[in-house]
Amino acid sequence: MEAALVTVATGVLKPVLGKLATLLGDEYKRFKGVRKEIRSLTHELAAMEAFLLKMSEEEEDLNVQDKVWMNEVRELSYDMEDAIDDFMQSVGDKEEKPDGFIDKIKSIL
């Protein structure tokens, strides 16, 4: 039951963090230009996940603005997961530029 609650509370932030860690792995070393930005994004998203978990524990006492913000962050996590999946699928294409990936993530944020 707790695993379902975490998913409801944080959307797909945990899988997104895992996928970002994969992008920092050996398979993606040719994208050196974005590694620093991926690390920075990973730290920011981990902080958001921790905050969402904390807020979900106090959900009955939250005001409307906090609930809207939580919902927006969850939706953001789904958009980011889609962008990461698209990038990872297109990695085989030698024309793929890592800057395009970062631009897409920045536009989502």
PyMOL commands that set and color helices and strands:
alter all, ss='L'
color gray80, all
select helices_A, chain A and resi 2-10+13-23+26-28+32-57+59-61+64-90+98-108
alter helices_A, ss='H'
color red, helices_A
deselect
rebuild
show_as cartoon
